[in-house]
Amino acid sequence: MTCPPYTRGRFSHARGHERRDPADVAAPAPRSPSGGAVMSGTALEQILRGPSGLGTAGLGLTPRQEPAAAPESATPAASGKPGVGDPIPGLYFHPVAEPDPVRVAEVSRRIKLWTEEVELFPPDYEEEFDGFSVSRYMVGCHPDAPSVDHVMIAARLMVAENAVDDYYCEDHGGSPIGLGSRLLLAHTALDPVHTTAEYQGAWQESLASDAPRRAYRSAMEHFHRAATASQSDRFRHDMARLHLGYLAEGAWAQEEHVPEVWEYLAMRQFNNFRPCPTITDTVGGYELPADLHARPAVQRVIALASNATTIVNDLYSYTKELSSPGLHLNLPVVISEREGVGHRDGYLKAVEVHNELMHAFEAEAAALAATCPVPVVVRFLRGVAAWVDGNHNWHQTNTFRYGLPDFW
């Protein structure tokens, strides 16, 4: 990737852009698998810790704890069977500091009020919603958010997306039958319909007709107030990707089809967490300009991060999904079914797949930072890395929802 020169006045339409000290520009480095330059582990840690030099003092995140050693493969922990809330043995991840409890409490209070405002859940769902711990999740994933208001942007969208998944696809009456129609109509709450005057009113009334559409509409209205036009368009695009992944999984469920492993991973590149890290700059109060965001190297980093975080979900939710009716597809199950291995071996191979994706994400992020050392690009990469780490921490510690299989 050839990065445009960063000079005063360029990208002036975006918030939070600081100039880079010429002394901080990285020298040419070795190449990554996709052709980018690779930084050493020390250099990568410096990126994730934050840039230095003139004008970069405000880009610091909450310090990360020392990263865990990267295992070569998924092997049982030296201490034996993991305990409640322990990480998956052999999984490559970075420990993080506990999310700010004051901010968590305030986001929790506000998000509960918002769910009541949009009439999102029935009263008997309250315990399950509280157990989801969305406030701890979003505070942990966005440590650079300037305020609680900024964290709330992500929290509303996360809750709305999960409501669509629950009500339309899975836990609370969801079904693959008619899923395409439901998703299309819900998507119009994100991407408005432009039609004739005769029919415009009927569409607008439809946005209040069910809980997912009410949540989408309200969450998107709040997002619009903080986002630029390009950030809003980017998010709508990623939500269309998500809905396409829902449709593929729904089609497989209708046909009782178990995809090949590569097919499953292709579906998971769409049905994944991508809409969450893609808004890291909006939640951080700045913008990665559209011309930089659209570059293939940036897109690859976002895709790898999103894929890795989604496999984390497959791994931590494995036992929860096994207890659900029917065959619930996740990576360990698909590997077991398609490659003819036992449940334990399928699970441990899925850990290896995750680790490879994580290492690729970190290598490509380091390469991108080396070839395009623009402060806003580096800041965005650090924000995505923080989201990856926060996502793992939430899955690991959310014992209300998740528990590990007895494979060690």
Contacts in CASP RR format, 6 or more apart in sequence:
PFRMAT RR
TARGET T0000
AUTHOR 0000-0000-0000
METHOD contacts of the structure
MODEL  1
MTCPPYTRGRFSHARGHERRDPADVAAPAPRSPSGGAVMSGTALEQILRG
PSGLGTAGLGLTPRQEPAAAPESATPAASGKPGVGDPIPGLYFHPVAEPD
PVRVAEVSRRIKLWTEEVELFPPDYEEEFDGFSVSRYMVGCHPDAPSVDH
VMIAARLMVAENAVDDYYCEDHGGSPIGLGSRLLLAHTALDPVHTTAEYQ
GAWQESLASDAPRRAYRSAMEHFHRAATASQSDRFRHDMARLHLGYLAEG
AWAQEEHVPEVWEYLAMRQFNNFRPCPTITDTVGGYELPADLHARPAVQR
VIALASNATTIVNDLYSYTKELSSPGLHLNLPVVISEREGVGHRDGYLKA
VEVHNELMHAFEAEAAALAATCPVPVVVRFLRGVAAWVDGNHNWHQTNTF
RYGLPDFW
1 36 0 8 1.000
1 295 0 8 1.000
1 296 0 8 1.000
1 297 0 8 1.000
1 368 0 8 1.000
1 371 0 8 1.000
1 372 0 8 1.000
2 371 0 8 1.000
3 371 0 8 1.000
3 372 0 8 1.000
3 373 0 8 1.000
3 374 0 8 1.000
3 377 0 8 1.000
4 10 0 8 1.000
4 291 0 8 1.000
6 19 0 8 1.000
6 20 0 8 1.000
6 374 0 8 1.000
6 375 0 8 1.000
8 19 0 8 1.000
11 17 0 8 1.000
11 289 0 8 1.000
11 292 0 8 1.000
11 376 0 8 1.000
13 228 0 8 1.000
13 287 0 8 1.000
13 289 0 8 1.000
14 228 0 8 1.000
14 286 0 8 1.000
14 287 0 8 1.000
14 288 0 8 1.000
14 289 0 8 1.000
14 376 0 8 1.000
15 285 0 8 1.000
15 286 0 8 1.000
15 287 0 8 1.000
16 285 0 8 1.000
16 286 0 8 1.000
16 287 0 8 1.000
16 376 0 8 1.000
17 286 0 8 1.000
17 375 0 8 1.000
17 376 0 8 1.000
18 54 0 8 1.000
18 55 0 8 1.000
18 56 0 8 1.000
18 58 0 8 1.000
18 59 0 8 1.000
18 375 0 8 1.000
18 376 0 8 1.000
19 54 0 8 1.000
19 55 0 8 1.000
19 375 0 8 1.000
20 51 0 8 1.000
20 53 0 8 1.000
20 54 0 8 1.000
20 56 0 8 1.000
20 373 0 8 1.000
20 374 0 8 1.000
20 375 0 8 1.000
21 52 0 8 1.000
21 53 0 8 1.000
21 54 0 8 1.000
21 55 0 8 1.000
21 56 0 8 1.000
23 53 0 8 1.000
24 51 0 8 1.000
24 52 0 8 1.000
24 53 0 8 1.000
24 56 0 8 1.000
24 373 0 8 1.000
25 373 0 8 1.000
26 37 0 8 1.000
26 39 0 8 1.000
26 43 0 8 1.000
26 369 0 8 1.000
26 370 0 8 1.000
26 373 0 8 1.000
28 37 0 8 1.000
29 37 0 8 1.000
29 38 0 8 1.000
29 39 0 8 1.000
29 367 0 8 1.000
29 370 0 8 1.000
30 37 0 8 1.000
30 38 0 8 1.000
31 37 0 8 1.000
31 38 0 8 1.000
31 367 0 8 1.000
32 38 0 8 1.000
32 363 0 8 1.000
32 364 0 8 1.000
32 366 0 8 1.000
32 367 0 8 1.000
33 360 0 8 1.000
33 363 0 8 1.000
33 364 0 8 1.000
34 297 0 8 1.000
34 300 0 8 1.000
34 364 0 8 1.000
34 367 0 8 1.000
35 367 0 8 1.000
36 297 0 8 1.000
36 364 0 8 1.000
36 367 0 8 1.000
36 368 0 8 1.000
36 370 0 8 1.000
36 371 0 8 1.000
37 366 0 8 1.000
37 367 0 8 1.000
37 370 0 8 1.000
37 371 0 8 1.000
38 363 0 8 1.000
38 366 0 8 1.000
38 367 0 8 1.000
38 370 0 8 1.000
39 47 0 8 1.000
39 366 0 8 1.000
39 367 0 8 1.000
39 369 0 8 1.000
39 370 0 8 1.000
41 366 0 8 1.000
43 366 0 8 1.000
43 370 0 8 1.000
44 362 0 8 1.000
44 365 0 8 1.000
44 366 0 8 1.000
45 67 0 8 1.000
46 52 0 8 1.000
47 365 0 8 1.000
47 366 0 8 1.000
47 369 0 8 1.000
47 378 0 8 1.000
47 381 0 8 1.000
47 382 0 8 1.000
48 64 0 8 1.000
48 382 0 8 1.000
48 385 0 8 1.000
48 386 0 8 1.000
49 60 0 8 1.000
49 61 0 8 1.000
49 63 0 8 1.000
49 64 0 8 1.000
50 56 0 8 1.000
50 59 0 8 1.000
50 60 0 8 1.000
50 61 0 8 1.000
50 378 0 8 1.000
50 379 0 8 1.000
50 382 0 8 1.000
51 59 0 8 1.000
51 375 0 8 1.000
51 378 0 8 1.000
51 379 0 8 1.000
55 375 0 8 1.000
56 375 0 8 1.000
59 144 0 8 1.000
59 375 0 8 1.000
59 378 0 8 1.000
59 379 0 8 1.000
59 382 0 8 1.000
60 144 0 8 1.000
60 382 0 8 1.000
61 143 0 8 1.000
61 144 0 8 1.000
61 382 0 8 1.000
61 383 0 8 1.000
61 386 0 8 1.000
62 96 0 8 1.000
62 97 0 8 1.000
62 100 0 8 1.000
62 143 0 8 1.000
62 144 0 8 1.000
63 97 0 8 1.000
64 94 0 8 1.000
64 95 0 8 1.000
64 96 0 8 1.000
64 97 0 8 1.000
64 386 0 8 1.000
64 389 0 8 1.000
65 94 0 8 1.000
65 95 0 8 1.000
65 96 0 8 1.000
65 97 0 8 1.000
66 95 0 8 1.000
67 94 0 8 1.000
67 95 0 8 1.000
68 87 0 8 1.000
68 92 0 8 1.000
68 93 0 8 1.000
68 94 0 8 1.000
68 95 0 8 1.000
70 92 0 8 1.000
70 355 0 8 1.000
70 359 0 8 1.000
71 90 0 8 1.000
71 91 0 8 1.000
71 92 0 8 1.000
71 355 0 8 1.000
73 90 0 8 1.000
73 348 0 8 1.000
73 351 0 8 1.000
73 352 0 8 1.000
73 355 0 8 1.000
74 88 0 8 1.000
74 89 0 8 1.000
74 90 0 8 1.000
74 91 0 8 1.000
74 347 0 8 1.000
74 348 0 8 1.000
74 349 0 8 1.000
74 351 0 8 1.000
74 352 0 8 1.000
74 355 0 8 1.000
75 89 0 8 1.000
75 90 0 8 1.000
75 348 0 8 1.000
76 89 0 8 1.000
76 90 0 8 1.000
76 407 0 8 1.000
76 408 0 8 1.000
77 86 0 8 1.000
77 89 0 8 1.000
77 90 0 8 1.000
77 408 0 8 1.000
80 89 0 8 1.000
80 408 0 8 1.000
81 406 0 8 1.000
81 408 0 8 1.000
82 88 0 8 1.000
82 89 0 8 1.000
82 404 0 8 1.000
82 408 0 8 1.000
83 404 0 8 1.000
84 399 0 8 1.000
84 403 0 8 1.000
85 396 0 8 1.000
85 397 0 8 1.000
85 399 0 8 1.000
85 403 0 8 1.000
86 396 0 8 1.000
86 404 0 8 1.000
87 93 0 8 1.000
87 392 0 8 1.000
87 396 0 8 1.000
88 315 0 8 1.000
88 316 0 8 1.000
88 351 0 8 1.000
88 396 0 8 1.000
88 404 0 8 1.000
89 408 0 8 1.000
90 351 0 8 1.000
90 355 0 8 1.000
91 312 0 8 1.000
91 315 0 8 1.000
91 351 0 8 1.000
91 354 0 8 1.000
91 355 0 8 1.000
91 392 0 8 1.000
92 354 0 8 1.000
92 355 0 8 1.000
92 358 0 8 1.000
92 359 0 8 1.000
93 358 0 8 1.000
93 389 0 8 1.000
93 392 0 8 1.000
93 396 0 8 1.000
94 389 0 8 1.000
94 392 0 8 1.000
95 389 0 8 1.000
95 393 0 8 1.000
96 140 0 8 1.000
96 386 0 8 1.000
96 389 0 8 1.000
96 390 0 8 1.000
96 393 0 8 1.000
99 136 0 8 1.000
99 139 0 8 1.000
99 140 0 8 1.000
99 143 0 8 1.000
100 139 0 8 1.000
103 139 0 8 1.000
103 148 0 8 1.000
103 151 0 8 1.000
104 135 0 8 1.000
104 136 0 8 1.000
104 139 0 8 1.000
105 135 0 8 1.000
106 135 0 8 1.000
106 148 0 8 1.000
107 134 0 8 1.000
107 135 0 8 1.000
107 138 0 8 1.000
107 139 0 8 1.000
107 148 0 8 1.000
107 151 0 8 1.000
107 152 0 8 1.000
107 155 0 8 1.000
108 134 0 8 1.000
108 135 0 8 1.000
108 136 0 8 1.000
110 148 0 8 1.000
110 152 0 8 1.000
110 155 0 8 1.000
111 134 0 8 1.000
111 135 0 8 1.000
111 152 0 8 1.000
111 155 0 8 1.000
111 156 0 8 1.000
111 159 0 8 1.000
112 129 0 8 1.000
114 152 0 8 1.000
114 156 0 8 1.000
114 159 0 8 1.000
114 218 0 8 1.000
115 121 0 8 1.000
115 129 0 8 1.000
115 159 0 8 1.000
115 215 0 8 1.000
117 218 0 8 1.000
118 211 0 8 1.000
118 214 0 8 1.000
118 215 0 8 1.000
118 218 0 8 1.000
119 211 0 8 1.000
119 214 0 8 1.000
120 159 0 8 1.000
120 160 0 8 1.000
120 163 0 8 1.000
120 211 0 8 1.000
120 214 0 8 1.000
120 215 0 8 1.000
121 129 0 8 1.000
121 163 0 8 1.000
121 211 0 8 1.000
125 172 0 8 1.000
131 398 0 8 1.000
131 400 0 8 1.000
131 401 0 8 1.000
132 162 0 8 1.000
132 398 0 8 1.000
132 400 0 8 1.000
132 401 0 8 1.000
133 394 0 8 1.000
133 398 0 8 1.000
133 400 0 8 1.000
134 155 0 8 1.000
134 158 0 8 1.000
134 159 0 8 1.000
135 155 0 8 1.000
136 394 0 8 1.000
137 158 0 8 1.000
137 390 0 8 1.000
137 391 0 8 1.000
137 394 0 8 1.000
137 398 0 8 1.000
138 151 0 8 1.000
138 154 0 8 1.000
138 155 0 8 1.000
138 158 0 8 1.000
139 145 0 8 1.000
139 151 0 8 1.000
140 386 0 8 1.000
140 390 0 8 1.000
140 393 0 8 1.000
140 394 0 8 1.000
141 154 0 8 1.000
141 276 0 8 1.000
141 386 0 8 1.000
141 387 0 8 1.000
141 390 0 8 1.000
141 391 0 8 1.000
141 394 0 8 1.000
142 150 0 8 1.000
142 151 0 8 1.000
142 154 0 8 1.000
142 280 0 8 1.000
142 283 0 8 1.000
142 284 0 8 1.000
142 383 0 8 1.000
142 386 0 8 1.000
142 387 0 8 1.000
143 386 0 8 1.000
144 284 0 8 1.000
144 379 0 8 1.000
144 382 0 8 1.000
144 383 0 8 1.000
144 386 0 8 1.000
145 151 0 8 1.000
145 154 0 8 1.000
145 283 0 8 1.000
145 284 0 8 1.000
145 285 0 8 1.000
146 284 0 8 1.000
146 285 0 8 1.000
149 226 0 8 1.000
150 226 0 8 1.000
150 283 0 8 1.000
150 284 0 8 1.000
150 285 0 8 1.000
151 283 0 8 1.000
152 222 0 8 1.000
153 222 0 8 1.000
153 223 0 8 1.000
153 226 0 8 1.000
153 279 0 8 1.000
153 282 0 8 1.000
153 283 0 8 1.000
154 276 0 8 1.000
154 279 0 8 1.000
154 283 0 8 1.000
156 215 0 8 1.000
156 218 0 8 1.000
156 219 0 8 1.000
156 222 0 8 1.000
156 223 0 8 1.000
157 219 0 8 1.000
157 220 0 8 1.000
157 223 0 8 1.000
157 275 0 8 1.000
157 276 0 8 1.000
157 279 0 8 1.000
158 276 0 8 1.000
159 215 0 8 1.000
159 219 0 8 1.000
160 212 0 8 1.000
160 215 0 8 1.000
160 216 0 8 1.000
160 218 0 8 1.000
160 219 0 8 1.000
161 239 0 8 1.000
161 242 0 8 1.000
161 275 0 8 1.000
163 211 0 8 1.000
163 212 0 8 1.000
163 215 0 8 1.000
164 183 0 8 1.000
164 186 0 8 1.000
164 212 0 8 1.000
164 215 0 8 1.000
164 216 0 8 1.000
165 171 0 8 1.000
165 246 0 8 1.000
166 172 0 8 1.000
166 173 0 8 1.000
166 174 0 8 1.000
167 173 0 8 1.000
167 174 0 8 1.000
167 210 0 8 1.000
167 211 0 8 1.000
167 212 0 8 1.000
168 174 0 8 1.000
168 179 0 8 1.000
168 182 0 8 1.000
168 183 0 8 1.000
168 186 0 8 1.000
168 212 0 8 1.000
168 246 0 8 1.000
169 175 0 8 1.000
169 176 0 8 1.000
169 179 0 8 1.000
169 246 0 8 1.000
169 249 0 8 1.000
169 250 0 8 1.000
176 249 0 8 1.000
176 250 0 8 1.000
176 251 0 8 1.000
176 253 0 8 1.000
176 254 0 8 1.000
177 254 0 8 1.000
179 246 0 8 1.000
179 247 0 8 1.000
179 250 0 8 1.000
180 247 0 8 1.000
182 212 0 8 1.000
183 243 0 8 1.000
183 246 0 8 1.000
183 247 0 8 1.000
184 243 0 8 1.000
185 206 0 8 1.000
185 213 0 8 1.000
186 212 0 8 1.000
186 213 0 8 1.000
186 216 0 8 1.000
186 243 0 8 1.000
187 239 0 8 1.000
187 240 0 8 1.000
187 243 0 8 1.000
188 203 0 8 1.000
188 206 0 8 1.000
188 207 0 8 1.000
189 207 0 8 1.000
189 213 0 8 1.000
189 216 0 8 1.000
189 217 0 8 1.000
189 220 0 8 1.000
190 216 0 8 1.000
190 220 0 8 1.000
190 235 0 8 1.000
190 236 0 8 1.000
190 239 0 8 1.000
191 236 0 8 1.000
191 239 0 8 1.000
191 240 0 8 1.000
193 200 0 8 1.000
193 203 0 8 1.000
195 203 0 8 1.000
206 213 0 8 1.000
207 213 0 8 1.000
207 214 0 8 1.000
207 217 0 8 1.000
208 214 0 8 1.000
208 217 0 8 1.000
223 232 0 8 1.000
223 235 0 8 1.000
223 279 0 8 1.000
223 282 0 8 1.000
224 232 0 8 1.000
226 282 0 8 1.000
226 285 0 8 1.000
227 235 0 8 1.000
227 279 0 8 1.000
227 282 0 8 1.000
228 287 0 8 1.000
230 287 0 8 1.000
230 289 0 8 1.000
230 290 0 8 1.000
230 293 0 8 1.000
231 279 0 8 1.000
231 281 0 8 1.000
231 282 0 8 1.000
231 287 0 8 1.000
234 278 0 8 1.000
234 290 0 8 1.000
234 293 0 8 1.000
235 275 0 8 1.000
235 278 0 8 1.000
235 279 0 8 1.000
235 282 0 8 1.000
238 274 0 8 1.000
238 275 0 8 1.000
238 278 0 8 1.000
239 275 0 8 1.000
241 270 0 8 1.000
241 274 0 8 1.000
241 275 0 8 1.000
242 270 0 8 1.000
242 271 0 8 1.000
242 272 0 8 1.000
242 274 0 8 1.000
242 275 0 8 1.000
244 270 0 8 1.000
244 271 0 8 1.000
245 267 0 8 1.000
245 270 0 8 1.000
245 271 0 8 1.000
246 271 0 8 1.000
248 267 0 8 1.000
248 270 0 8 1.000
248 271 0 8 1.000
249 267 0 8 1.000
249 271 0 8 1.000
249 329 0 8 1.000
251 257 0 8 1.000
252 258 0 8 1.000
252 259 0 8 1.000
252 267 0 8 1.000
252 329 0 8 1.000
253 329 0 8 1.000
256 327 0 8 1.000
258 327 0 8 1.000
258 329 0 8 1.000
258 333 0 8 1.000
258 334 0 8 1.000
258 337 0 8 1.000
258 338 0 8 1.000
259 267 0 8 1.000
259 329 0 8 1.000
259 334 0 8 1.000
259 338 0 8 1.000
260 334 0 8 1.000
260 338 0 8 1.000
261 331 0 8 1.000
261 334 0 8 1.000
261 335 0 8 1.000
261 338 0 8 1.000
261 339 0 8 1.000
264 329 0 8 1.000
264 331 0 8 1.000
264 334 0 8 1.000
265 307 0 8 1.000
265 331 0 8 1.000
265 353 0 8 1.000
268 307 0 8 1.000
268 310 0 8 1.000
268 311 0 8 1.000
268 314 0 8 1.000
268 331 0 8 1.000
269 303 0 8 1.000
269 306 0 8 1.000
269 307 0 8 1.000
271 310 0 8 1.000
272 306 0 8 1.000
272 307 0 8 1.000
272 309 0 8 1.000
272 310 0 8 1.000
273 306 0 8 1.000
273 309 0 8 1.000
273 310 0 8 1.000
273 313 0 8 1.000
273 391 0 8 1.000
274 302 0 8 1.000
274 303 0 8 1.000
274 306 0 8 1.000
276 387 0 8 1.000
276 391 0 8 1.000
277 302 0 8 1.000
277 305 0 8 1.000
277 306 0 8 1.000
277 309 0 8 1.000
277 383 0 8 1.000
277 384 0 8 1.000
277 387 0 8 1.000
277 388 0 8 1.000
278 302 0 8 1.000
278 306 0 8 1.000
280 380 0 8 1.000
280 383 0 8 1.000
280 384 0 8 1.000
280 386 0 8 1.000
280 387 0 8 1.000
281 287 0 8 1.000
281 288 0 8 1.000
281 376 0 8 1.000
281 379 0 8 1.000
281 380 0 8 1.000
286 376 0 8 1.000
286 379 0 8 1.000
287 376 0 8 1.000
288 298 0 8 1.000
288 376 0 8 1.000
288 377 0 8 1.000
288 380 0 8 1.000
289 376 0 8 1.000
292 298 0 8 1.000
292 372 0 8 1.000
292 374 0 8 1.000
292 376 0 8 1.000
292 377 0 8 1.000
293 299 0 8 1.000
293 380 0 8 1.000
297 364 0 8 1.000
297 367 0 8 1.000
297 368 0 8 1.000
297 371 0 8 1.000
297 372 0 8 1.000
298 368 0 8 1.000
298 377 0 8 1.000
298 380 0 8 1.000
300 364 0 8 1.000
301 361 0 8 1.000
301 364 0 8 1.000
301 365 0 8 1.000
301 368 0 8 1.000
301 381 0 8 1.000
301 384 0 8 1.000
302 384 0 8 1.000
304 357 0 8 1.000
304 360 0 8 1.000
304 361 0 8 1.000
304 364 0 8 1.000
305 361 0 8 1.000
305 365 0 8 1.000
305 384 0 8 1.000
305 385 0 8 1.000
305 387 0 8 1.000
305 388 0 8 1.000
307 357 0 8 1.000
308 354 0 8 1.000
308 357 0 8 1.000
308 358 0 8 1.000
308 361 0 8 1.000
308 388 0 8 1.000
309 387 0 8 1.000
309 388 0 8 1.000
309 391 0 8 1.000
309 392 0 8 1.000
311 331 0 8 1.000
311 350 0 8 1.000
311 353 0 8 1.000
311 354 0 8 1.000
311 357 0 8 1.000
312 354 0 8 1.000
312 391 0 8 1.000
312 392 0 8 1.000
312 395 0 8 1.000
313 395 0 8 1.000
314 330 0 8 1.000
314 331 0 8 1.000
314 332 0 8 1.000
314 350 0 8 1.000
315 331 0 8 1.000
315 332 0 8 1.000
315 347 0 8 1.000
315 350 0 8 1.000
315 351 0 8 1.000
315 354 0 8 1.000
316 395 0 8 1.000
316 396 0 8 1.000
316 398 0 8 1.000
316 402 0 8 1.000
316 403 0 8 1.000
316 404 0 8 1.000
317 330 0 8 1.000
317 395 0 8 1.000
317 401 0 8 1.000
317 402 0 8 1.000
318 330 0 8 1.000
318 332 0 8 1.000
318 333 0 8 1.000
318 347 0 8 1.000
318 404 0 8 1.000
318 405 0 8 1.000
319 402 0 8 1.000
319 403 0 8 1.000
319 404 0 8 1.000
319 405 0 8 1.000
320 401 0 8 1.000
320 402 0 8 1.000
320 403 0 8 1.000
321 328 0 8 1.000
321 330 0 8 1.000
321 333 0 8 1.000
322 328 0 8 1.000
327 333 0 8 1.000
330 350 0 8 1.000
331 350 0 8 1.000
331 353 0 8 1.000
332 343 0 8 1.000
332 346 0 8 1.000
332 347 0 8 1.000
332 349 0 8 1.000
332 350 0 8 1.000
335 341 0 8 1.000
335 345 0 8 1.000
335 346 0 8 1.000
335 349 0 8 1.000
335 350 0 8 1.000
336 342 0 8 1.000
336 343 0 8 1.000
336 345 0 8 1.000
336 346 0 8 1.000
336 347 0 8 1.000
339 346 0 8 1.000
339 349 0 8 1.000
341 349 0 8 1.000
343 405 0 8 1.000
343 407 0 8 1.000
344 405 0 8 1.000
344 407 0 8 1.000
347 405 0 8 1.000
347 407 0 8 1.000
348 407 0 8 1.000
358 388 0 8 1.000
361 388 0 8 1.000
362 385 0 8 1.000
365 381 0 8 1.000
365 384 0 8 1.000
365 385 0 8 1.000
368 377 0 8 1.000
368 381 0 8 1.000
369 377 0 8 1.000
369 378 0 8 1.000
369 381 0 8 1.000
395 402 0 8 1.000
END
